[in-house]
Amino acid sequence: MRTLSPAIFAFGLLAIPPVAAHADGADILNAQCASCHALKKPQDTSLNYIWERKAPDLYYAGIKFQREWLVHWLQDPKPIRPAGYPYFKNVVPGKDHDEVDPAKLTAHPKLDAAAAEAVADALLALKPEGLVESGLYKGQAPNMRMGALAFTKLRGCSACHQGEGGQGGLSGPELTDAGKRLQPDFIASYIQNPQTIDPHVWMPVLKMTDQDIQRLTGYLIQLGKEEQKP
């Protein structure tokens, strides 16, 4: 059998195009994320879609997430929903209430820093119009006492969401870091009418006044800042 000379072998290697260290963000999304997350608005509006949905939709990620949080989370993902997604498939009856079955939860894959940056940029480019009202949150100084009261008592948010000290329900995403995870106008718009953003979500329309929306949004944003303190 003939063998290639070192010079010919080296030339052959040079002729092979180099493999990119990372695909671009859109390629990673389509290859690794689309099997669980909807990157385009789903056409199915039936209850079956809710039952079969494996993870939150991402087709409006660009109006939802804060970039700094997203880049960090993609490298070191932590559960956002204590009971996973969808929650009703991951809980078992407990003594006093439903409890999370850890065996039913699936860990989110990790990305390295370069891939996380690329995917974050690709996600933030997903900005459908008409879902979030720009400038809805006025940025007024939050009243933490009234916000906490609305969260736990007046509006019953803690029945589904965890707030201060990790206290609250299991079915919704925890909100202790909402201020650094979510964009302010997204929080306010979601509180105002969650079905406008996600028609498949089971969160009710609370019919809150603008003052209540401002108060609760400010509370959640400040709560995320409070949680960052040592």
C-alpha positions as CSV (number, residue, x, y, z in Angstrom):
1,M,0.0,0.0,0.0
2,R,1.3,3.4,-0.9
3,T,1.8,6.0,1.8
4,L,1.4,9.7,1.5
5,S,4.5,11.8,1.9
6,P,4.5,14.2,4.8
7,A,4.2,17.2,2.5
8,I,1.2,15.8,0.6
9,F,-0.5,14.7,3.9
10,A,0.0,18.2,5.4
11,F,-1.5,19.8,2.2
12,G,-4.5,17.5,2.6
13,L,-5.1,18.8,6.1
14,L,-4.9,22.4,5.0
15,A,-7.5,21.7,2.3
16,I,-10.1,20.6,4.9
17,P,-12.0,23.7,6.0
18,P,-11.7,24.3,9.8
19,V,-14.6,23.3,12.0
20,A,-16.0,26.4,13.8
21,A,-15.6,26.3,17.6
22,H,-19.3,27.0,17.9
23,A,-22.2,27.2,15.5
24,D,-24.0,30.5,15.6
25,G,-26.8,31.1,18.2
26,A,-29.7,30.4,15.8
27,D,-28.1,27.0,14.8
28,I,-27.7,26.1,18.5
29,L,-31.3,27.0,19.2
30,N,-32.6,24.9,16.3
31,A,-30.3,21.9,17.1
32,Q,-30.5,21.8,20.9
33,C,-33.6,23.8,22.0
34,A,-36.3,23.5,19.4
35,S,-37.2,19.9,20.5
36,C,-38.5,21.3,23.9
37,H,-39.1,25.0,23.3
38,A,-41.3,26.7,20.7
39,L,-39.2,29.2,18.7
40,K,-42.1,30.2,16.6
41,K,-45.6,30.9,17.8
42,P,-47.5,27.6,18.0
43,Q,-50.6,27.2,15.9
44,D,-52.1,24.6,18.2
45,T,-54.4,26.3,20.8
46,S,-55.9,23.2,22.2
47,L,-55.5,21.8,25.8
48,N,-53.5,19.0,24.3
49,Y,-50.7,21.5,23.6
50,I,-50.6,22.5,27.2
51,W,-50.5,18.9,28.3
52,E,-47.7,18.0,25.9
53,R,-45.6,21.2,26.1
54,K,-42.2,20.2,27.5
55,A,-40.8,23.7,28.3
56,P,-41.9,27.4,28.1
57,D,-42.2,29.0,24.7
58,L,-39.2,31.1,23.6
59,Y,-40.6,32.8,20.5
60,Y,-41.0,36.0,22.5
61,A,-37.7,35.7,24.5
62,G,-36.4,39.0,23.2
63,I,-39.1,41.0,25.0
64,K,-38.8,38.8,28.1
65,F,-35.3,38.2,29.4
66,Q,-32.5,40.4,30.6
67,R,-29.3,39.6,28.6
68,E,-26.9,39.5,31.5
69,W,-29.0,37.0,33.4
70,L,-29.6,34.9,30.3
71,V,-25.9,34.5,29.5
72,H,-25.1,33.5,33.1
73,W,-28.1,31.1,33.4
74,L,-27.3,29.3,30.1
75,Q,-23.9,28.4,31.5
76,D,-25.1,27.4,34.9
77,P,-28.9,26.7,34.7
78,K,-30.9,26.4,37.9
79,P,-34.5,25.4,38.1
80,I,-36.9,28.4,37.6
81,R,-40.0,26.4,38.2
82,P,-39.7,24.2,41.4
83,A,-41.9,21.6,39.9
84,G,-40.5,21.7,36.4
85,Y,-42.6,21.9,33.3
86,P,-45.4,21.0,33.1
87,Y,-45.8,20.9,36.9
88,F,-48.7,18.6,37.0
89,K,-46.6,15.8,35.6
90,N,-43.8,16.2,38.2
91,V,-45.6,16.2,41.5
92,V,-46.9,13.5,43.8
93,P,-49.4,13.7,46.7
94,G,-47.8,14.7,50.0
95,K,-49.0,14.8,53.6
96,D,-50.3,18.4,53.4
97,H,-49.9,19.3,49.7
98,D,-48.4,18.1,46.5
99,E,-44.7,17.6,46.6
100,V,-42.1,17.6,43.8
101,D,-40.8,14.3,42.6
102,P,-37.1,15.0,41.8
103,A,-36.9,11.8,39.7
104,K,-39.3,13.3,37.2
105,L,-37.3,16.5,36.7
106,T,-34.9,16.8,33.8
107,A,-31.7,18.9,34.1
108,H,-31.3,21.7,31.5
109,P,-28.1,21.3,29.4
110,K,-25.2,23.7,30.0
111,L,-23.5,25.8,27.4
112,D,-20.0,27.2,27.5
113,A,-19.4,31.0,27.6
114,A,-19.1,31.5,23.9
115,A,-22.2,29.4,23.1
116,A,-24.2,31.1,25.9
117,E,-23.4,34.6,24.4
118,A,-24.4,33.4,20.9
119,V,-27.6,31.8,22.1
120,A,-28.5,34.8,24.3
121,D,-28.2,37.1,21.3
122,A,-30.3,34.8,19.1
123,L,-33.0,34.6,21.8
124,L,-33.1,38.4,22.3
125,A,-33.6,38.8,18.5
126,L,-37.0,37.0,18.9
127,K,-39.3,40.1,19.4
128,P,-42.8,39.6,18.1
129,E,-44.8,42.9,18.0
130,G,-47.9,43.6,20.1
131,L,-47.2,41.4,23.1
132,V,-45.6,43.9,25.4
133,E,-46.7,47.5,25.9
134,S,-43.5,49.6,25.8
135,G,-43.3,52.0,28.8
136,L,-46.1,50.3,30.7
137,Y,-43.9,50.2,33.8
138,K,-43.4,53.7,34.9
139,G,-40.4,53.0,37.2
140,Q,-41.8,54.6,40.3
141,A,-40.1,53.8,43.6
142,P,-41.6,50.6,44.9
143,N,-43.6,50.3,48.1
144,M,-42.2,47.0,49.4
145,R,-44.7,46.6,52.2
146,M,-47.7,47.0,49.9
147,G,-46.1,44.9,47.2
148,A,-45.5,42.1,49.5
149,L,-49.1,42.3,50.8
150,A,-50.4,42.2,47.2
151,F,-48.1,39.3,46.4
152,T,-49.0,37.1,49.4
153,K,-52.6,38.2,50.3
154,L,-54.5,40.5,48.0
155,R,-53.7,38.9,44.7
156,G,-52.7,35.4,45.8
157,C,-49.5,35.3,43.7
158,S,-47.8,33.1,46.4
159,A,-50.3,30.3,45.7
160,C,-48.3,29.5,42.6
161,H,-45.1,31.5,42.8
162,Q,-42.3,31.5,45.3
163,G,-41.3,35.0,46.6
164,E,-39.3,36.2,49.5
165,G,-37.4,33.5,51.4
166,G,-38.5,30.8,48.9
167,Q,-42.0,30.8,50.3
168,G,-44.9,30.0,48.0
169,G,-46.3,27.6,45.5
170,L,-44.6,25.2,43.1
171,S,-46.6,25.4,39.9
172,G,-45.3,28.8,38.6
173,P,-41.8,30.2,38.1
174,E,-40.2,31.4,41.2
175,L,-40.0,35.2,41.3
176,T,-37.2,36.0,43.8
177,D,-35.0,36.9,40.9
178,A,-37.6,38.4,38.6
179,G,-36.0,41.8,38.6
180,K,-32.7,40.6,37.2
181,R,-34.3,37.9,35.0
182,L,-37.2,39.7,33.3
183,Q,-37.6,43.0,31.5
184,P,-39.8,45.5,33.5
185,D,-42.3,46.0,30.7
186,F,-42.7,42.3,30.3
187,I,-43.4,41.9,34.0
188,A,-46.0,44.6,33.9
189,S,-47.6,43.4,30.7
190,Y,-47.7,39.8,31.9
191,I,-49.4,40.9,35.2
192,Q,-51.9,43.0,33.1
193,N,-52.9,40.2,30.8
194,P,-50.8,37.0,30.7
195,Q,-52.9,35.4,28.0
196,T,-52.0,38.1,25.6
197,I,-48.4,37.0,25.8
198,D,-49.0,33.2,26.3
199,P,-52.5,32.0,25.4
200,H,-51.7,28.6,26.8
201,V,-50.8,29.8,30.3
202,W,-53.1,29.0,33.2
203,M,-52.4,32.3,35.1
204,P,-55.7,34.2,35.5
205,V,-56.3,37.7,34.3
206,L,-56.5,39.6,37.6
207,K,-58.1,42.8,36.3
208,M,-55.7,45.0,38.3
209,T,-55.6,48.8,38.3
210,D,-52.6,50.5,36.8
211,Q,-51.6,51.5,40.3
212,D,-51.6,47.9,41.4
213,I,-49.7,46.8,38.3
214,Q,-47.0,49.5,39.0
215,R,-46.9,48.5,42.7
216,L,-46.5,44.7,42.1
217,T,-44.0,45.2,39.2
218,G,-41.9,47.5,41.3
219,Y,-42.0,45.0,44.2
220,L,-40.8,42.1,42.0
221,I,-38.0,44.2,40.4
222,Q,-36.8,45.4,43.8
223,L,-37.1,41.9,45.3
224,G,-34.6,40.6,42.7
225,K,-32.2,43.3,43.8
226,E,-32.7,42.4,47.4
227,E,-31.9,38.8,46.7
228,Q,-28.5,39.7,45.2
229,K,-27.4,41.2,48.5
230,P,-24.9,39.1,50.5
